[in-house]
């Protein structure tokens, strides 16, 4: 049972500050560290830590940043041999500010020469996957992978976060479309997440969800609005929580869990992640998740 995670991997350069800046000026960091990030890549780590075999499929440059990112993914048990290496390009990275409450600001940079051409994906046999997850930061690759999923009757999950590109085609193709609250607002133009879900549902035959941070997750079930709260934890760092949620959702889909069970599972995995710093170090194991769910 192998899951594919298609999208970007980035190096997160994280600085901890007492509070997030609200105006221009100089600020002092109390800590600094580097960890791998990126929606699909972090989702892949979550899949691996939850006990499934997983392939990360993305693009990197030929530089030390790529070596660092891929080595970290491999240490977590993620297969990276289908990653595309692009000559002359710089790998993606993000600057992240995290405050004492665990909230963060992320600024991402992707080299324009990091080719978006999905042609290298044609060499991959997508029929072997149980579930295919994509993010929206490599839309050409995501569209190809989601179309392959549809061709082979494989369930697909779209991490529908903010994107500088239109994501209409991706939303239409995916079986499970999990929006972030900002991503849903941008896609629908609606500030109310519940009304936004209803608008988004008109654009796809798939199931639509929206995560709303500490308020949990809403989704539609036969046009009915459903909601599941998150468990209470001591939040240290929310970096990567959404990515982890999507990785857990891909696992739940692969295991054919029902909707509410899938969301309870995914919410729990994401909440436990927030108890530790960094986007990946705090991702719980399957044993830890199952123990929490049994309480």
N, C-alpha and C positions, 0 to 999 in steps of 0.2 A: 504494500500500500504506500505509494509514493505521491507526494504533493509537490506541485511546481509553484514557485513564487517568482513572478516576472516583474521586473521594474528596476529601480535604482538602488545603488549602494553608495553611501557617503561616509566621510570621516567627520564625526562630530567633535568639534573643539569646544569644550564646555568650560565656562567660567561661572563660579558661584558668587552671587552678590547678595547683600542684605535684602534689597528690594529692587524690583525691576525699574529701569529708568522710565520717567514720564516726560522728560524734557532733554534737550541737548546738554552736554557737559562731560566732565571727566568723572569716572567711577572707579572704585577700587575692588578688585576681585579677592575673595578670601580663599579660593581654591581653583585649580586648573587641572583638567585631565582630558585625554583623548580616547574616544571609543567609536566603534563603527555604528553607523546609523543608516537611515533610508527606509522608507515604508516596506517595500517588498523584502529587503534584506533582513530587517529586524523581525518581520513576520516569519521569515524562514527560520530564524533562530528559535522563535516561539514554537513553531511546529516541531523542530528537532527536540527541544526540551520537553515537549509534551508527548514524546515517544514515537514520532513518525519519521520515516525516511523523507528527505526533502531535497530538491534541487533548486538552487538560486540561479536564475537566468537574467543577466543584466549586462551592462556595459561599463568598462573601466578603461582608463588610459594605461600607458605602459610606463608606470612611475612607482616610486616607493609607497605612495599613498595606496595604490592598488594592491601592492604586495601586503601591506599592513592589513587592509580591509579583508582581503580574501583569506589571509592566514587566520584572522580572528574568526571568520565564519567557519572555517574548517575545524578550528578548535572546539566550536560548539556542535560539530557533527553535521554541518551543512555541506552538501556536495556543490562545488563551484566549477566543475570542469566544463560546464556549458556556458560560462561567462565569456562575453565577447571582449577581446583586448583590441583597442583602437590605437594604432601607431600615431604618435605626434600629439595626442590629446592628453589633457590633464584630467585626473579623476575628480569626481565631485566632492565637495566638502561643505560643512555648515559651521557657522559660529552660533553657539547656544549660550544664552544667559539663563541661569536658574536661581530663583530667590529662595529665601529661608522657608517659604511655604510650599516649595516644590513646583511653583508655576514657572513657565519659561517663555523666552522669545527665541525664535529660530530664524536665521538668515541663511539661505542656501545659495550656493553658486554652482552652476554647471557650465563647463567650457563649451562654447558653441561648436567647437570642432569634435566634440564627443558625438559621433555620428548617430543619428536616430533611425537609420535605415534598418528595417526588420529582416532584411534578406538572410542574415546568418541564422535566423530561427528556422529557416526551411530545412536545415540539416537535423533538426531535433524531432524525434518521434513523440509527439504529444499524446498519442493514443495510449501510452503506457501509464499515464497519470490517473490517480483516483479523483483528485480535485485540482483545479488550476486557479490560483490567485494572481491578480495583477494590481499594481498601483496605477496612478494616472500620470506619473512623471516621465514615462516613456510611452506616449500614446500610440505610436506606430507599432511598437512591440506588443503593447497590451491588446490592441485591436486584432493583431495576428493571432495571439494566443487565445483570446476569447472566441474568435471564429473557429479555431481548431477545436476548442472545447465543444462548441455547438456542433461541429461536423461529426465529432466522435461521441456525442451524447454524454459528455463528462460535465459534472456540475462545476460552475465557476463562481468566484467571489471577486467583486471589484471594490477596492479601497478607494472610495470616491471622496477624496480630500480636495483641498484647494489645488487648482492647476491653472497655469497661464494659458493653456490650450482648451478648446471646447471638448467636452467629454460626452456629448450626446450619443455618439455612435457606440461608445463603451458602455454607457448605461443601458442602451437598447439591447446589447449583446449578452450582458451578464445575467446569470440566474439569481445571484444574491448581490444587491447593491447596498453597501454599507457607507453612508455619508457621515462625514464629520458635520457638526453644526454649521461652521463657516462654509464648508463645501456645498451643503444643501442650499444655503442662502444664495450662494453665487449661482448655482445651477438653476434655481427656481425664481430668484428675485424676491422671495418671501422670507420675512424675518421670523415668522412663527414656525417652529419645526414640525408641528403636527400638520398644519396646512401645507407646508412645504413637501412633506411626504406624500400627501394626496396629489399634489401637482406632479411630483416626480413619478408617481405610479402610472400616470397617463403616458409616460414616455417609455415604459418597459413592461414586458410580461413577467419579469423577474420579481423577486421579493425585495422590498425596500426597507431600509433601517436608517436610523440616525442616532449617533451617540452624542450625548449632551453632558459630557464630563461627569461631575459628581452626582448629577441627577439621573444617570443611568442610560437606558436605551429605549427608544420608541420604534415600533415597526407596525406594518399593516398586515393583517391576517384576514383575507377575504373582505377587504375594505374596512374592517374594524381596527381601531387604534389599540395597540397593545403596549404595555410598558413594563419594564423590569428595573428595579432600583439596584444600586451597587452596594456591596458590603462596606461597612465602615472600617477604615484602616488608618494608621498613622502615616500620612503622606510625607514622603521625603523628596520625591522627584517624579513628576508626571511625564518626563521625556520618554517618548516611545510608547506611551500607554495605548494610544490609538492603533499603532502598528501591531502591538501585541494582541489587542482585541481582534484584529482582522486575522492574524495568524491562528488564534484560537478558534475563530469562526470557521476558518478553512478546515481545521481539524474536526470540528463538530459536524460540518457538512459531509466530510469524508466518512465519518462514523454514522451518518444517517440519523442524527439526533433530530427530534422535533424542535420547532421554532423556539418555544420558551426555554426548553432545556439547553438549547444552543446558546441563547443569550445569557442565561444564568451562568453557564460554563465560561463563556467569553468574558463577561463582566468580572467574574471571580479571578480569572487569570490576569486581566489587566489591573485590577485593584491590588493584587498581591505584588505585581511588578512595581507599583508606586511606593512600596515600602522600602525600596533601596534605590540608591542613586544610579544614574546611567540608564540608557535605553535597553540594555540587555542583561546586565549582571543580576538585576532583580527579577528576571523572568522565572517564575516558579517551575519546578518539575511536576510531572503528572502525579506523583505521589503526594506532593504538597497540595496540589489542587484538589485531589480526591479527598484528602483528609479534611480540608476546609469545607468542602461541600457536604461532608457527612456530619458536620457539627450542627 
